[in-house]
Amino acid sequence: MQSPVKIVAICGSLRPGSFTRMALNIVLCGAKEAGAEIELLDLKDYQMVFCGSNIDDQGNEVEYPQDILNLRAKVKAADGIILGTPEYHSSYSGVLKNALDLMACEQFEGKMVGLVGVSSGALGANTAINSLRSVGRSLHAWVVPEQVSIPFVDSAFDEDGKVLNDATNQRLIGLGLQVARFATLHNSTHAQEFIKAWEAAPENPAI
């Protein structure tokens, strides 16, 4: 029997009571519904240093803190990744940018990625999400078509972290389901056999 896929969500907000965190928890519920193992990777729980700060005064490369190595290991072990961010100045958060810069294709390549953004404004977080979609492509990940942008986020959740709008709630759940289902399909025996056959196929002489 195939083992359940592992889905992690990276919260790109350090704020207590973060709406991004609330949204990601709902997305993870959707992934759990699809049978996935889930975990929220909350960047506020990690000792996050800046990318490139592992160079000492003599110009020698030193190891990053253990928290960075732990974060990389958790993402690498996942089959699917949800990235969540507030939109700041038409882009995603600096803490999420730094976390992504501290990782590479080794953690993301071939993984399913889902995107969530929140904003206090009327236009939502689509600009930030679209930027993250480009990042996912550059990391050789499969960014799923579904994405969720929540406008007017200050009034979108109740005090228990539940979304007040049912349609938004269903979209968040649906995103988690989609990432988990695509990850399961991608990890299936048939899919792996197809990928191996495709990689071994001779080049098309007509190209």
C-alpha positions as a printed Julia matrix, in Angstrom:
207×3 Matrix{Float64}:
   0.0    0.0     0.0
   1.33   3.43   -0.94
   2.34   5.65    1.99
   0.43   8.91    2.41
   2.02  11.98    0.88
   3.5   14.65    3.13
   2.31  18.22    2.72
   3.94  21.15    4.51
   2.85  24.76    4.62
   5.36  27.6     5.06
   3.92  30.65    6.79
   5.5   33.83    5.47
   4.28  35.97    8.35
   5.8   36.44   11.8
   2.88  38.41   13.22
   1.0   37.03   16.24
  -2.56  36.23   15.17
  -1.4   36.08   11.55
  -4.2   35.79    8.98
  -1.74  34.0     6.69
  -1.31  31.34    9.35
  -5.09  31.01    9.73
  -5.51  30.54    5.99
  -2.75  27.93    5.81
  -4.28  25.92    8.63
  -7.47  25.63    6.59
  -5.54  24.62    3.47
  -3.8   21.91    5.49
  -7.2   20.63    6.62
  -8.04  20.13    2.95
  -4.81  18.21    2.4
  -5.58  16.07    5.43
  -9.02  15.3     4.0
  -7.21  13.86    0.98
  -5.25  11.55    3.27
  -2.0   13.5     3.48
   0.28  13.9     6.46
   0.43  17.62    7.21
   2.68  20.07    9.05
   2.76  23.84    9.4
   6.29  25.26    9.17
   5.93  28.55   10.99
   8.96  30.73   10.28
   8.55  32.51   13.6
   9.59  29.25   15.27
  12.92  29.14   13.42
  16.15  31.05   13.94
  16.09  32.72   10.55
  19.33  34.39    9.49
  19.8   36.21    6.2
  20.82  34.28    3.13
  24.53  34.83    2.52
  25.32  35.53    6.18
  27.26  32.25    6.43
  30.51  33.93    5.4
  32.91  34.83    8.22
  35.25  37.81    8.4
  37.98  35.84    6.6
  35.67  35.06    3.7
  35.2   31.42    4.66
  31.85  29.7     4.35
  30.45  28.44    7.66
  27.42  26.31    8.42
  24.03  27.95    8.82
  22.23  27.53   12.19
  20.64  24.14   12.79
  17.16  25.64   12.37
  17.93  26.42    8.73
  19.14  22.86    8.15
  15.99  21.54    9.86
  13.75  23.72    7.67
  15.51  22.53    4.52
  15.18  18.9     5.61
  11.44  19.21    6.31
  10.76  20.83    2.94
  12.93  18.3     1.12
  11.06  15.42    2.76
   7.67  16.81    1.69
   5.78  15.79   -1.44
   3.81  19.03   -1.57
   4.42  22.56   -0.3
   1.95  25.37    0.41
   3.43  28.86    0.42
   1.46  31.51    2.31
   2.19  35.23    2.41
   0.71  38.62    3.19
   1.1   41.07    0.33
   3.45  43.94    1.13
   3.96  46.68   -1.49
   2.71  44.42   -4.3
   5.04  41.57   -3.39
   5.4   38.68   -0.96
   6.9   39.07    2.49
  10.6   39.55    3.14
  10.74  36.69    5.62
   9.35  34.28    3.03
  11.73  35.64    0.38
  14.66  35.01    2.71
  13.47  31.5     3.56
  13.18  30.65   -0.14
  16.61  32.13   -0.82
  18.01  29.8     1.87
  16.67  26.84   -0.1
  17.09  25.62   -3.68
  15.9   23.11   -6.27
  17.11  20.37   -3.94
  14.15  21.11   -1.68
  11.54  21.97   -4.34
  12.25  20.16   -7.58
   9.39  17.92   -8.7
   7.19  18.94   -5.75
   3.6   20.15   -5.96
   3.26  23.75   -4.75
   0.11  25.65   -3.8
  -0.1   29.41   -3.2
  -2.1   31.51   -0.72
  -1.97  35.27   -0.23
  -3.8   37.71    2.02
  -4.16  41.48    1.86
  -5.99  44.19    3.74
  -6.82  45.91    0.44
  -9.56  45.38   -2.1
  -7.29  43.9    -4.78
  -6.14  40.98   -2.67
  -2.7   39.41   -3.0
  -2.64  38.33   -6.63
   0.53  40.27   -7.45
   2.4   38.55   -4.62
   1.02  35.16   -5.6
   1.98  35.62   -9.25
   5.53  36.46   -8.16
   5.64  33.27   -6.11
   4.42  31.32   -9.12
   7.52  32.48  -11.0
   9.7   31.46   -8.05
   8.13  28.0    -8.09
   8.95  27.59  -11.76
  12.54  28.68  -11.2
  12.85  26.04   -8.47
  11.57  23.38  -10.92
   8.42  22.79   -8.87
   4.92  22.06  -10.18
   2.77  25.04   -9.14
  -0.87  23.9    -9.2
  -3.41  25.98  -11.16
  -5.58  26.74   -8.13
  -4.54  29.65   -5.91
  -6.31  31.64   -3.2
  -6.12  35.41   -2.69
  -8.06  36.88    0.24
  -8.86  40.64    0.1
 -10.05  42.71    3.09
  -8.41  40.08    5.28
  -8.85  42.13    8.46
 -12.54  41.18    8.41
 -12.27  37.77    6.73
 -11.77  35.56    9.82
 -13.49  35.16   13.17
 -11.61  35.04   16.47
 -11.24  31.26   16.18
  -9.44  31.51   12.85
 -12.38  30.4    10.74
 -13.2   32.09    7.43
 -16.48  33.96    7.46
 -17.1   33.57    3.75
 -18.05  30.01    2.83
 -16.84  30.3    -0.77
 -13.39  31.4     0.42
 -13.31  28.56    2.91
 -14.12  26.06    0.18
 -11.38  27.47   -2.05
  -8.82  27.09    0.74
  -9.93  23.52    1.41
  -9.92  22.85   -2.32
  -6.34  24.08   -2.66
  -5.19  21.63   -0.01
  -7.08  18.82   -1.7
  -5.59  19.68   -5.09
  -1.99  19.77   -3.87
  -2.39  16.49   -1.98
  -4.12  14.74   -4.88
  -1.59  15.9    -7.48
   1.24  14.88   -5.15
  -0.31  11.45   -4.71
  -0.73  11.05   -8.47
   2.83  12.21   -9.11
   4.16   9.67   -6.58
   2.12   6.76   -7.95
   3.86   3.75   -9.43
   2.37   4.41  -12.88
   3.56   8.01  -12.83
   7.07   7.02  -11.8
   7.2    4.39  -14.54
   6.09   6.97  -17.1
   8.72   9.49  -15.94
  11.49   6.87  -16.16
  10.36   5.81  -19.65
  10.14   9.43  -20.79
  13.63  10.22  -19.48
  15.04   7.12  -21.2
  13.34   7.78  -24.54
  15.61   8.67  -27.5
  15.57  12.23  -28.76
  13.09  13.01  -31.5
  15.15  13.4   -34.68
  12.53  15.74  -36.13
  13.23  18.35  -33.47
